[in-house]
Amino acid sequence: MDEKQSWVQVQYSKYIPLLKRSKDDIVKPGRTSSETYSGLDGRFDDIEESIRLPEEVSIFTSKSTVLKYFIHLSKNEGEQISFETIDNLLAEGSNINDVDRHGQTVMHEVSKSWHTEVAHFLIKKHADIKRPDQYGVTPLHVAAAMDYPDMIKLLLKHGANINALTSGKQTPLHYAAKYDAVNSIKTLIKYDVDTNARDHKERTALHLAAELDRSEAARLLLNLKCDASVQDDTGVSCLTVMVMNMPPVAVMALDQFHTKDRANRKQHFYLNHVEPQTSGFKGTQAKSPLEVIVQSRQLDIIMHPVIQKLIEVKWRFFGRKNICIMLSLNLLFIISWTALGIASSLIRPEDAPYKFPEDAWRIIVICIALGLTLYQIVEEFKEIYQSKVKLKLWKEWRKKELERDLKYCHPMWPEEKEYLQKCIVDLEDIHPAYFKDFWNVFDWIVYFLLLAVICTHIADIVVQQNSALHVSHVRVFAVTIVFLWLRLMKHARAIRLLGPFIVMLGKIVTDVLKFLFLYGEFYIPYACAFWIIFGGLVANMATVPQMLFTIFRITLVDDYNFDDMYAIDPVMAYILCGTFLGVSSILCINLLIALLADTFQRVYDNATANAVMQQATMLLQIEENLSKKNKSKFEHYMHTSCAPLSLFYDDDLTTEQDDDLKKVTIQIKEELGELMQIVKDQQLKNELSGIQKKRSSHGNVKSGSKLHQTDSPQRTTPQPPSSESSQALMMLIANQQEQSAAMEQMNQRLESLERMIRHSLQTDAPPGSSGPVVWGPVEQPNLQTAPRMSENREYHPVMGPVPAPITAWPDREPDSDIMVDIIGRTRDPSSR
């Protein structure tokens, strides 16, 4: 008996009895395991009964199982696992592959956060690592979601299916992506996981990460060259979701669709991926990336070269033509009403408002103005109706898609279900955005003013003897004409030269409204005070309107007749005029100037982006109203002529001397950037090597301490010191070789940089000189080995063709000593 117990102890001493993962494998900060995966479902009838100790297992064989034992351990995290207990339970007939109510085995629980040695022990006891639960989730899915790379490696080593599918057709990579498990993604990629696998909605892992706002996972998958242009079965583009949820990552994704072929001087824009095709998806309400960019006003994304090129193509294809038509109609609309306004101010006959045939032109202009007004009002009602219908269809479609995902939510992952349910509830808070656009509100202000003009004009015709009614009509017409001409900016904002100023004007209006509120806080009480003291007693305050205008003149430091107020009440004249002058003229006016200056600076800093944003806004409105034929024609053009759109590209092309200097500066910057990258790569290798050494030494120490705690009579035999020394010596030699190679590469880069600097300092001879002026020695290229590009170009071994020498300024003497000193410091290792 003693001999058998000794043998058991020897067997258990091979496995470190740790309860949970090591410190290097803890769950990410901010996300506990219970929030991500709840583990085994322990709702059994006899779950209150505690698991007995190993010596008591034989008494409770009918109720105690390995599965219940692990459920017990999961609820008592301070208790360590006993392999002997598991052996006894198995000996008493317990099945190691028992399942809970959701079909999960103990391997699902172990893959969550237990030590790999525990998993290794269970695998030796014939635990099934490939067995999925009722939702198709395997232990590998759990390990991938929990960001546990060591467990992933162990499971794959013992035959786990790396591309196993759940009931929702999601692979372990999908689970790693949607739970932001970056380390799991790296491990799965090393084992050649299928990055293009699609789930039940035809989403890739990158698409799923973008939809659930997992930016770290999405960024990693993009760096691994995963396609950002994929669409799901409803036409939703991965890029669209990225723009919506993670704009900085979307900028990275757009780089995939712009390639440069420097050898052939070409650049390619894959606009067909940025403007995804939606004609093949029935009932889809998917939005394009550009539409989401405009709705969320992503100024950084809209300045990306790919988006710029997309807007340029749309502008040429249908934008320019339609904007010209809209501006022409709007200008005709404004001019017709302006002509009628001017005509209404003319002296009319006493017997009738119109006299024919002289006033026949007015009837024609009225018909044109009313016809254009009616047309535009009908268009506004159509836009309101279409926006409501479109939003309703989108909400129904979006709710349906969220409910599709709810069907595949695992009950042990409550976080995903809660997220989807919240998205469904948030749909009710989304309302039409028609009246959120200032220009739509402004349109209706203009229409109501025109209605007032029409009503007053009809009344003026019917009641001819009322001069006051005619004056009111003229006044309303005058105000309306001002608003009509301001409305021209709505369509003019699509022109990039005018877009920033129109944005600036809108911001200024907002600032003025803020200022008027603050100004009114002082103006109203002071107006009451002035009326109480001087109302009716001073010539310019005989009436309330006169008094209000006089107080406003105080703000403008205009003539407000202080002498008359002083004659009435000198004390209050000084108090009221002095304090109001300081508050309104000094405080409020300077506040307004500060607000306007800040607005101007903010808009000016993003002037180009705001101009492009205004143009894109108008292009989307025009595209919305295109006929099906024109939409189909444009879609065909995008997926034939713009897949890709190839254009000329030459980053060496310069025209002036300043451009030559700028180009050389950029080349030097690129060389230095590559040099710094070499240094960073070497530092990273050294850090990784140090971490690996530290982890291995930490694991050896930890294993030794645990084995010491078990008081096992037999220990694992340590490696001979000679073997450790030789291994350390080999690693040291390898590191030195890597450092030598890196230093040699750095020296080559520095020599290339020196030649570039010296070459940039070479200039042509000034007038009257016999030869060229040279700032320091210049190394001439070997014409036999270097390919000849042209007569005025030389070939650089790293940067390629080098431009002709730059002509020196006659009135400036080169400081060669400074440049030689800079080069010497660059070459000198001690200076670095």
C-alpha angles and dihedrals in degrees: 000000000000090000091052093048090050090053091050091051090051090053093048092048087070091066121063106228098224119154101208140011123300122259091264091059104047122137116271117275113264094026121077123198092247091059091053107032125006096199126216119004105242099187100127128143094246098035092119089068108093121232111259127233118266094264090054097047094093090062093055102039092129094060108023118082136166089253092055090046091058091045088054091050092048089058093045104050093172092064119089124226121257116210089192090060090053091049091051093048090051091047089054090057104269115152113233090207095056113141135216125228091286095048096256122147131205088267089067089056094044092048089056099069112322123123117274090238089064090053090047090053093050092047089055087053088058098260109171108240093180097054112115125207125237090286095049094254113148128196087259090060089053094049091047093050092047092053093240106150096173091057090047091054091049094049093047090048089057095049107274114163107250092199098043112152128222123212086273090053092246121149127212086264089059089052092048091049098047092049094045092242099164097173091051091052091052091050094047091049090055088056092053099253116184104259092185096057112132128215128214090292094045091253122149123217090262091051091050093048090051093048092052093043096246097156099173093052092044092050091051093048090050090052087052088058097252113167114260095188098069119125129208124229091279096052098256108149122223088227091056092055091048092053089050099047109020115022097176091055090047089060088056091048092053090060087072090068097053119067130172124213102195093175092061094029093240136130124197128209115196095204093160088073093049092050100045121205115252102170093091095056116085117223094355122157095186117151125224121241091248091054092054091045091056095043092052094035096231100183094177094054096044090059092059111117092239093054090043090054092047091054090047091053092048091048092054096042101050111336102076094048095047094045090054090051093047093047091048093051092045092048091049089049092052096044093050092053091043090054090050090049092053091045091052090060093056120102107267129205116270096231100048138006092229129043120194140251089009094059097043090106090060090058090051092049091047091054091050093047094047092045093052091045092051091047093052093046090052089050090051092052090048090052092050092049093045092049091053094046092045092050092047092051091046093051092049091047093046093049090050092052093049091050089053089059092046090063090065099044113125114229090223089059100060093163094071094049092049091050093052093046090051090052090054092050092048091058089074091062093058113100134178112287097210096107092039087074109087093212092058090054090047090053092058091048088057092047092051091049089051089049088053090050092051093047094048091046092052090048090048090054093047096044102042099167095060108094093178090061090053091050090051090051092052092048093051090047091053092053091045093054090056091054092044093058092045088054089064087078091069092075097027090064089078088072107088094218091059101033099087093048092051090050089048091052091053091050090048091054089055091050091049091053090052090049093049091055092053092042091051090056088067101027098058098052092042091050090055091048093050091049092050093052104031106014110133092357099083124059096235092045100049091117134027095251090050091049093049092050092047091054089050089054088057088061090052090047089239129146105293098165099253093172093065091050090047090054091054100044117351095186097052091039090061094041099046099037094042098048095041091048090054095044099043104029100036106026105031099036092049089048090054091049090051091050093049092046091051092049092048092051094048093049093041092053089056097032096129094043092049091049091051090046091054091048092049091050092056092044091055091050090050092046090052090059097044117119120252089252094055092044091052091047092051092046090052090050092051094051096044111031096028099046082110117352104208119203137171115274130184120159090182094058110116134166108186138037092254089055090053091054091047091050093051090049091052092049091051089049091052091050091050090047091055090047092053090048090057090052092048092049091052091048090049092052091051092049093049091048090050092048091049091051090047093050093048092049090044091051092049092050091045093049091048092051093049093048089050091054093054090058089220113181090221124056131194111261111250120228117263115265090238091061092051091048093050091048092050090047092052092050090049092051091048092051091049091050091051091049091049091051091048092049091050090051090048091051090052090051091048092050090050090049091050092052090050093051093047091047091051089053092056110100139175119265117270119244113291097019125119099226145004122296110240123197099209128329118317123209110227116220120245103254092197094061102026115076114244110240102178141321094271098038133074127202119245115205092226109020097036121219113028120204123244118279115283117247113246124234110252093217096051126075115212117238100221093169091063093049093046088050091051091049092047091052090049091053095041110091092205092060090056 
